């Protein structure tokens, strides 16, 4: 995965990782209220975390 900060989904994922959207159920509720698909966003967050940790 190539992180593209011009991509709004990648920007949002970084915000999630930094905790701007809360954690756990709080993050889930905030993302859903803002109109985002939590499951899709969490997958992007997981992909970024795997890459930054060096996992394949």
Backbone bond lengths (Angstrom), bond angles and torsions (degrees), N, CA, C in turn:
res aa  C-N    CA-C-N  psi(-1)  N-CA   C-N-CA  omega(-1)  CA-C   N-CA-C  phi
1 X - - - 1.445 - - 1.525 108.98 -
2 X 1.306 115.20 133.69 1.465 121.47 176.05 1.520 107.13 -104.04
3 X 1.315 116.18 120.77 1.456 121.38 -179.81 1.522 108.69 -77.07
4 X 1.323 115.70 124.04 1.467 122.28 -178.73 1.524 108.13 -122.08
5 X 1.313 117.54 103.09 1.459 120.40 -177.20 1.528 113.13 -71.58
6 X 1.328 117.90 -6.02 1.454 120.40 171.30 1.528 110.58 -83.17
7 X 1.325 116.37 -13.22 1.457 122.31 177.86 1.528 108.04 -83.97
8 X 1.346 117.89 119.41 1.466 119.71 -176.43 1.532 113.70 -60.62
9 X 1.319 118.18 -30.94 1.462 120.58 178.25 1.525 110.36 -67.87
10 X 1.319 117.17 -41.01 1.463 120.50 178.08 1.533 110.45 -66.40
11 X 1.340 116.84 -39.67 1.467 120.37 177.51 1.525 110.34 -61.12
12 X 1.317 116.00 -44.38 1.457 120.85 179.90 1.527 110.78 -64.32
13 X 1.317 117.14 -39.78 1.461 121.02 178.25 1.531 110.65 -62.01
14 X 1.316 117.74 -41.50 1.465 121.41 177.68 1.529 109.81 -63.66
15 X 1.329 117.02 -40.09 1.463 120.13 176.78 1.527 110.54 -61.38
16 X 1.321 116.71 -39.60 1.469 120.94 178.13 1.528 110.53 -64.03
17 X 1.320 116.52 -45.09 1.465 121.06 179.60 1.523 110.25 -61.21
18 X 1.306 117.46 -37.93 1.474 121.62 -179.94 1.526 112.50 -76.66
19 X 1.328 116.62 -7.51 1.461 120.42 176.54 1.511 115.40 90.05
20 X 1.336 117.90 7.45 1.462 120.75 -178.39 1.528 112.44 -64.30
21 X 1.327 117.42 -23.54 1.458 122.38 -178.74 1.523 111.73 -103.67
22 X 1.323 117.19 12.78 1.458 121.11 -179.81 1.523 110.46 84.57
23 X 1.333 114.33 -166.95 1.461 121.50 -179.97 1.524 109.32 -135.90
24 X 1.329 114.76 156.17 1.461 119.86 174.93 1.512 113.41 57.92
25 X 1.344 115.33 -132.96 1.466 120.44 -176.36 1.524 111.55 -65.60
26 X 1.325 116.87 -29.96 1.463 120.42 177.09 1.524 110.20 -61.89
27 X 1.336 116.99 -45.98 1.466 121.22 177.69 1.521 110.24 -62.14
28 X 1.324 115.63 -45.32 1.461 120.77 179.17 1.526 110.34 -55.18
29 X 1.323 116.87 -50.93 1.466 120.93 -178.03 1.520 112.27 -64.60
30 X 1.321 117.75 -42.52 1.472 120.54 -179.08 1.526 111.37 -64.80
31 X 1.323 116.51 -44.36 1.468 119.19 179.66 1.525 110.78 -64.46
32 X 1.326 117.39 -43.64 1.467 120.55 179.85 1.525 111.18 -62.71
33 X 1.335 116.56 -43.51 1.473 119.71 178.86 1.520 111.95 -63.48
34 X 1.335 116.50 -31.44 1.467 120.75 179.39 1.530 111.83 -81.62
35 X 1.341 116.67 -2.27 1.459 120.57 175.74 1.517 115.01 93.64
36 X 1.330 117.45 10.41 1.461 120.99 -180.00 1.525 111.02 -93.23
37 X 1.311 115.81 153.57 1.459 121.83 174.62 1.528 107.20 -86.91
38 X 1.319 116.14 110.39 1.463 121.18 -175.53 1.522 111.70 -58.47
39 X 1.316 117.52 -45.89 1.462 121.06 -175.73 1.525 111.62 -62.20
40 X 1.319 116.93 -42.99 1.470 120.46 178.11 1.526 110.65 -64.95
41 X 1.338 116.26 -42.04 1.458 119.49 -179.84 1.519 110.97 -65.76
42 X 1.333 117.45 -40.41 1.452 120.33 179.96 1.526 110.86 -64.30
43 X 1.319 117.32 -34.77 1.469 120.51 177.59 1.529 110.37 -63.88
44 X 1.332 117.48 -41.37 1.468 120.67 177.88 1.532 109.57 -65.35
45 X 1.325 117.32 -42.95 1.470 121.42 177.25 1.529 109.37 -57.99
46 X 1.328 117.13 -46.78 1.465 120.96 -179.95 1.522 111.88 -61.98
47 X 1.323 117.20 -40.81 1.465 121.06 178.64 1.523 110.21 -61.97
48 X 1.316 117.41 -44.80 1.471 120.98 179.52 1.521 110.04 -63.00
49 X 1.322 116.62 -43.62 1.471 120.06 -179.21 1.534 111.14 -64.23
50 X 1.323 117.10 -38.98 1.467 120.25 177.98 1.530 110.67 -62.73
51 X 1.312 116.55 -42.82 1.468 120.81 -179.05 1.526 110.47 -66.41
52 X 1.324 117.08 -43.33 1.460 119.11 -177.26 1.523 112.28 -71.64
53 X 1.328 116.69 -22.14 1.469 120.11 176.72 1.517 112.15 -90.43
54 X 1.317 116.83 -5.52 1.455 121.06 177.91 1.505 115.17 85.45
55 X 1.343 117.28 8.59 1.463 120.63 178.68 1.519 110.00 -79.02
56 X 1.324 115.39 158.53 1.468 119.75 179.88 1.503 110.55 -105.41
